[in-house]
Amino acid sequence: MEYSDEIVTHCSIELLGSNDFPASASQVPRTVGKPSLYGSLTCQGIGLDGIPEITASEGFIVNEINKKSIHISCPKENASSKFLAPYTTFSRVHTKSITCLDISSGGGLGVSSSTDGSMKIWQASNGELRRILEGHVFDVNCCRFFPSGLVVLSGGMDAQLKIWSAEDASCVVTFKGHKGGILDTAIVDRGRNVVSGSRDGTARLWDCGRSACLGVIADCGSSINGVAVGAADNSINLGSPEQTPSEREVGTEAKMLLLAREDKKLQCLGLQSRQPVFLFIGSDAFNCCTFLSGFLLLAGTQDGNIYQLDVRSPRFSGLNFVIVIILESY
């Protein structure tokens, strides 16, 4: 299923009551394996209730529209989609593209990085700027809160991994060892250890307390675009470590490490054992990955596919975009 962010933006603008309504095309998602369905939406004006008056091109129907959403269907193809407007937009936090964001465990704070070269902490309720985190050279690719919500982990194109205080914006730890930009990170349990994936093709495990690298978990020979750590189901054999794990490793036992690689491979291994669990070849470069449970995972590729895999079985289901799942709920 093909999907365009531009479509959501246009629908959101219309739903928010802007006077600059684009008379642009909209796209109703399709069943996997069939051609995309294209049509256009035209705004005829704004009603007395403040809701846009929208008409659809032939073959499409605007089923419902309000200030928060618009529901469009194509009866002939039995396809429909509901587009939701943003609840709130924080337009003053950054001036350019957002590369990463995260919310603290309590939901009170947000942290985000941008191609404008900045990384900022802001109030999640209203977007009010709280802290500016300065110290990386070049772009910051990834940022996330530790479970406490008081500390932030970031990785940048300067090949450095940094830990920050969300309270005073100080950089308390800097990890060095990668030879290429850091593209993603993961926090192990409560955060005594963290994992990083880099353009240099390695995934590393770090000891936050001693600012030291505990080891190279994987050396792929290809850029690692995304990493994820998850607890493994008891039915999954993670293997045994060849060497006794360091006493500084905390919470790595019974954990899986998932690596989304640029060379079209999705790799899974035991975080403590360093032993392979599986290696899956996809349709294009893997950009991101996450665990759904102790045996189910999702991974997205450059060509728009999302793969759902069951670690317990070599079988997998390929989805041509996760929006398929969302549409089925309407």
N, C-alpha and C positions, 0 to 999 in steps of 0.2 A: 504494500500500500504506500503510495506516495503522499507526502504531506508537506505543506509549505508554511513556514513561520510567518511569511508575509500575509497569508490569508488570515491568520489569527489576528495580526496587527490591524488589518483593515476592519475586520469585524469588531474588534475591540474599540476602535476609534468611533465607529458608527454607534455602538452601544453606549458609549460614554456621552453621546449627545454633542459631539463636535460639529461645528458648522462646515468643516472641510471634509465632507464625506466623499471618499473616492468612489467613482463609478467603475470599480475594477472587478476583475473576475474573481469568483470564488470556486472552490474545488470541493466536491463531495467525495469522500473516500470510497473506495471500491472494494470488492471482494478480491482476495489475493489471487493473482493469475489472470485477472481481467484488466483491460485498459482503464486508465483513469477517466473519471467523469468530470467534464468542465462545463461551467455555466457562468452567468454573470448576475450580480446583484446591483440594483439601482436604487438610490435613495431619492424618493419623491419629495422629501421635505421632513419637517419635524412637526409631529402632532401637538395638540394643545397640552397633552400630558407629558410632553418632553421626550416621547419615544419616537425614533425614526420610522418613517413609513417606507418600508422596503418591498420591492417587487423582484421576483426572480425570473430568469429567462426560461424559455420553453423547456418543459421536462422537469423543472424544479419547483418546489413549493416551499414557501416560508411558513412553517407550521405554527411557530410561536416566536414572539420577540418581546423583550422587555429591556429595562436598563442594564440588566446583568447578563443576558444571554440571548442567543438567536439559534433556533432549531430549524435546519434545512433538510429537506428530503428529496429523493428522486424515486418516485413510486415505481416507475418502470423497472428499475434495477434493484428495487427493494433495499435501497441504501439511504442512510441518514446520518447526520452529524449535528452535534450541539456545540457551539462555540461560546466560551465563557469570557466575559470582560474581566480585566484586573480589578481586584477589590480596591487597591490603592497603588499608585505609582510614585516611586521615589526618584525623581528626575534630577536631583541636585547632588546626589552622592558622588557620581562619576560623570565625566564628560565624554568618555568613549566606551567602546565595547566592554561588557563585563565578561571576564574569563572564568570566574569561579565565585561561588558564594556559599555560605553556611549559616545556620542559625544555632545559637547556644541551646543547651539541653533544656533550659527553663523557658526558652522562647523569647527572652527579653532583648537579646542583642543579635545583630547580624554582622558578619564580616564578609568583605568582598574585595576582589582584585580586578584590575582593569588594564586595558591596553594604553590608558593614559599614564601608566607607570605607577599608579598608587594602589595602596591596600588600606582599607578603612574599616573601622568598627562603628556601627550606627545603631540607633534605637529601632528595634523591629516594629514598634507600634506606629512610628511617625517618620522614620528616616532621618531623625536628627543625628548629626555627626557627633560621635563621642571621642574617637581616637584616630590618629593617622599613624600607621606603622611604617616607618622609614628605615631602610637599611639594606634592602636588596639592590643589586646593580642589574639594570635591565628589567624586563617584565617579570611579574609574579604570576606563575601559572596556576597555582593551587593554594587554597587556604581552608582551614577547618578548625572548629573548636575542639578542645579536649572535653571529655565528659563532664568535667567540673564546670565548664562554661566560663572559666576565668582565665584560660590560657589558649593561645592560638598557635597552630602549626602551619607553616607556609613553605613552599618550594618555588624556586625561581630559575630563570634562564642563566643565572650566575653559578649554577650547580651547587648552590647552598640550600640547606634545610635550616629553618630558623624557628625558635619557640619564643613567643611574645607574651607579655603580661597584658591582659585586656583592661586592667585597672589603670596602668600608667603608661602603656605603649612601649615599655622598655623591652629590648631583645635580651632574653636571659640566657639563651643557648644558641650557638651556631654549629651545625654539623658540616664538615667538609670531607670529601672523599670521592664524590662523583666527578666524572670527567665531562659530563654533558648536562644540559638543563634538566631540572627535575620537573616531571610532568604530572605526577600524582602521588598522593600519600595515603596511608591508612594508619589508624591508631589501634593498638592491640589492647583490648580490655580497657582498663582505667587510664592507661597512658604511660606506663613506665617504659614501654618499648613502642617504637613506631617503625613503619615500613615506608620506603620511598622507591619510586620507579623513575628511571631516567632515560634520556636520549642516548646515553652511553651503552644501553642494553642491559644494565644490571638492576636488580632489585636488592636493596640493602636493609638490614635490620639494625636499629640504633638503640642505644642505651641512653635515655634522657638524663638520668641522674649523673652519669659520668661523661656525657657529651662524646660518646665513643661509638664506633661502628662495631657491632657484634658479629658481623659477617655478611658476605655476599650470598644471598639466598638463591639467586639465579643469575646466570650470565647468558643472555639469549642471543647476543650478536645482532639484535634488532631493537629499535626504540621501543620502550615500554610506555604506552600511552595512558594506561589505567591500571590501578591495583585495587584489590578488595581483600579483606580478611573476614573470615566467617567460621563459626563453630561447626565442626563436622558431625554428621549423623553417625551414630554408633556402628552402622553397617558399613561404613567406608573405611577401607584399609589405607592408612596414611604412611605405613612403613615405620621403620625404626631409624633413629639417627646413627650415623656411622661413628660419631664421636659424642662424648658426653656433653650435653648442652651446658653453656655457661650458666652459672648461678645468677647472672644478671638478666637472663631471659625470664620474663615473668608473663605468664598467660599465653604462651605460645603452644602449649600442649593441646592436642585435639583440635587444632585450628588449621584451616585451609587458606592458602594464599592463591589468589586468582590474578593472572597477568594478561592484560589486553595488549597485544603486540602489533607493531607496524607491519610485520611480515605475514599478515593474515592468520596468525596463530593465536589461539586462546590456550593458555597454559595454566594448569593447576598443580600445586604441590603441597606437601605437608609443611607447615611453617616451621615446626620444630625439627622434623625429621629431614627436611630438604629433599625428600623422596618424591618422584613424580606420581601424580594421581591420574592425570590424562593430558593429552595434547590434541586439540581440535583445530582443524584447518577450515576457515570460513571463506566467504566469497570476496572479502576485501580486508583492508587493514582494520583491526579492532581498535576502537577509540575509547571504549568505556566498558565497565563490567560491575556487577553487583550480585550479592547473594539474596535469594528469596527465602531460603530456609537452609537446613543443614545438608540438603542434597540437591536443591534446585537453584539455578542461577540464570541470569540474563546477561547478554553481552551485545553491544551494538557496533556495527561496522560502518566504514566510510561510505559504502554504497546504499545505506539506508535500511539494511536488514537488522533485525533484532533476533538473536538466537536464544531460545529457552532450552537449557540442557539439564538433564537429570544425571548427576554424578554417579549414581548407582548403576546406570545403564549407558551403553554407547549410543543408544537412540537419542534423538533430539528433535525438536520441532522448530522450524524456521519461520519467523514472522516477518513480513515485509514492512512492518512498523508497528510499534506498540499501540498506536492509536486504534488498531483493529480490536484490541482487547477493550479499550475504552468505549468504542462504539457499540460493542455487544452489550454493554450495560444499559444503553438507552432504550 
